[in-house]
């Protein structure tokens, strides 16, 4: 049960046919049962039973049209917490995440900042470790985390930035670029995300494609065109 004297935390999880990964994501949140005031699942029209699964786990269900930016925005609009934690359904937070969040939220200097987790994959292979290592360097050096690292941000700061844009891709990068590199902090805990896409496409090919898409985005290519390239 959440501490009534602590700032309230709403966890927002966008889903689309996420029944396979959602239980592990939700189970990891139990570490912060005294911290999390509510979990909102923003579903984009799943056909695999994800909405029923979310309800069975005590989540608030927000139903909207598919599109991760749109779903994140809908979840944020429905959330009631002072702080928002955005997570992907195929990501589970690692041990110690709740203490890391508590420390971040308690520091007044972080009121206008955002926290993200270190990236790790659920595969213990050289390729997985290499990709995670470079992603974490990108986060530290450039302040450009991706959504699978989670995003912890005060509600008022999120709203002042305009929230997530209604785009099919790069909604995470667009929001953190509004923040700026100096206001992104890496929390002392891991976000362990699925490596299935990388195993399918290759631990070299997939990161190169992602880097190309990020570069094209920074050059001004529209998210709709980038979504077709992402696959």
DAQUIUR-V417688 format. One record per residue. N is the residue number from 1. RES is the residue in one letter. PHI is phi as a letter, one per 20 degrees, with the letter a starting at -180 (* if undefined). OMEGA is omega in whole degrees, -180 to 180 (* if undefined). Layout:
# DAQUIUR-V417688
N & RES & PHI & OMEGA
N & RES & PHI & OMEGA
This chain:
# DAQUIUR-V417688
1 & X & * & -176
2 & X & f & 178
3 & X & f & -177
4 & X & f & -179
5 & X & e & -179
6 & X & e & 174
7 & X & g & -176
8 & X & f & -177
9 & X & c & 174
10 & X & d & 176
11 & X & e & -179
12 & X & d & -178
13 & X & c & 175
14 & X & f & -178
15 & X & c & 170
16 & X & b & -176
17 & X & l & -174
18 & X & d & -174
19 & X & f & -178
20 & X & f & -175
21 & X & e & -174
22 & X & f & -179
23 & X & g & 179
24 & X & f & 177
25 & X & g & -178
26 & X & f & -179
27 & X & f & -179
28 & X & f & -180
29 & X & f & -179
30 & X & f & 178
31 & X & f & -179
32 & X & d & -176
33 & X & f & 177
34 & X & e & -175
35 & X & d & -175
36 & X & e & 179
37 & X & e & -179
38 & X & a & 173
39 & X & c & 179
40 & X & d & 175
41 & X & d & -180
42 & X & e & -172
43 & X & e & -177
44 & X & d & 177
45 & X & o & -179
46 & X & f & 177
47 & X & d & -176
48 & X & d & 179
49 & X & n & -180
50 & X & g & -180
51 & X & g & 179
52 & X & f & 178
53 & X & f & 179
54 & X & f & 179
55 & X & f & -179
56 & X & f & 179
57 & X & e & 176
58 & X & n & 180
59 & X & e & 168
60 & X & e & -178
61 & X & e & 175
62 & X & d & -177
63 & X & d & -178
64 & X & b & 176
65 & X & f & -177
66 & X & f & -178
67 & X & p & -169
68 & X & f & 177
69 & X & f & 178
70 & X & f & -178
71 & X & f & 177
72 & X & f & 179
73 & X & f & 179
74 & X & f & 178
75 & X & f & 179
76 & X & f & 180
77 & X & f & -178
78 & X & e & -175
79 & X & f & -177
80 & X & d & -174
81 & X & f & 174
82 & X & f & 179
83 & X & c & -180
84 & X & d & 175
85 & X & c & -179
86 & X & e & -179
87 & X & c & 170
88 & X & e & -175
89 & X & f & 179
90 & X & e & 178
91 & X & d & 173
92 & X & c & -179
93 & X & f & -178
94 & X & e & -178
95 & X & g & 179
96 & X & n & -177
97 & X & f & -176
98 & X & f & 177
99 & X & f & 179
100 & X & f & 179
101 & X & f & 179
102 & X & g & -178
103 & X & f & -180
104 & X & f & -177
105 & X & f & -177
106 & X & f & -177
107 & X & e & -179
108 & X & g & -180
109 & X & f & -177
110 & X & e & -177
111 & X & f & -180
112 & X & d & 178
113 & X & d & 174
114 & X & c & 177
115 & X & d & 175
116 & X & c & -179
117 & X & e & 171
118 & X & f & -180
119 & X & e & 171
120 & X & b & 179
121 & X & d & -179
122 & X & e & 173
123 & X & c & 179
124 & X & e & -179
125 & X & c & 178
126 & X & g & 180
127 & X & f & -180
128 & X & f & 180
129 & X & f & -180
130 & X & f & -178
131 & X & f & 179
132 & X & f & -179
133 & X & f & -180
134 & X & f & 177
135 & X & f & 180
136 & X & f & 175
137 & X & f & 178
138 & X & g & 180
139 & X & f & -178
140 & X & f & -174
141 & X & e & -173
142 & X & d & -176
143 & X & m & -178
144 & X & c & 174
145 & X & f & 171
146 & X & e & -175
147 & X & f & -180
148 & X & f & 172
149 & X & e & -177
150 & X & m & 176
151 & X & b & 178
152 & X & d & -174
153 & X & b & 177
154 & X & f & -177
155 & X & g & -178
156 & X & f & 178
157 & X & f & 176
158 & X & g & -178
159 & X & f & -180
160 & X & f & 178
161 & X & e & -178
162 & X & n & 177
163 & X & m & -180
164 & X & f & 177
165 & X & f & 180
166 & X & e & -180
167 & X & c & -176
168 & X & e & -177
169 & X & a & 177
170 & X & m & 178
171 & X & f & 180
172 & X & f & 180
173 & X & f & -179
174 & X & f & 180
175 & X & f & -178
176 & X & f & 174
177 & X & f & 173
178 & X & f & 178
179 & X & f & -175
180 & X & n & -174
181 & X & g & -175
182 & X & f & -177
183 & X & d & 176
184 & X & d & -180
185 & X & d & 178
186 & X & e & -179
187 & X & f & -176
188 & X & e & 177
189 & X & a & -177
190 & X & e & 164
191 & X & d & -175
192 & X & e & -174
193 & X & d & -177
194 & X & f & 175
195 & X & d & -175
196 & X & g & -179
197 & X & f & -180
198 & X & f & 177
199 & X & f & 179
200 & X & f & -173
201 & X & e & -179
202 & X & o & -177
203 & X & f & 169
204 & X & d & -174
205 & X & f & -177
206 & X & f & 178
207 & X & f & 178
208 & X & f & 176
209 & X & f & 179
210 & X & f & 179
211 & X & f & 178
212 & X & f & -180
213 & X & f & 177
214 & X & f & 179
215 & X & f & 179
216 & X & f & 177
217 & X & f & -179
218 & X & f & 177
219 & X & e & 174
220 & X & o & 177
221 & X & f & -174
222 & X & f & 177
223 & X & g & 179
224 & X & f & 177
225 & X & f & -180
226 & X & f & 179
227 & X & g & 178
228 & X & f & 178
229 & X & f & -175
230 & X & f & 178
231 & X & m & *
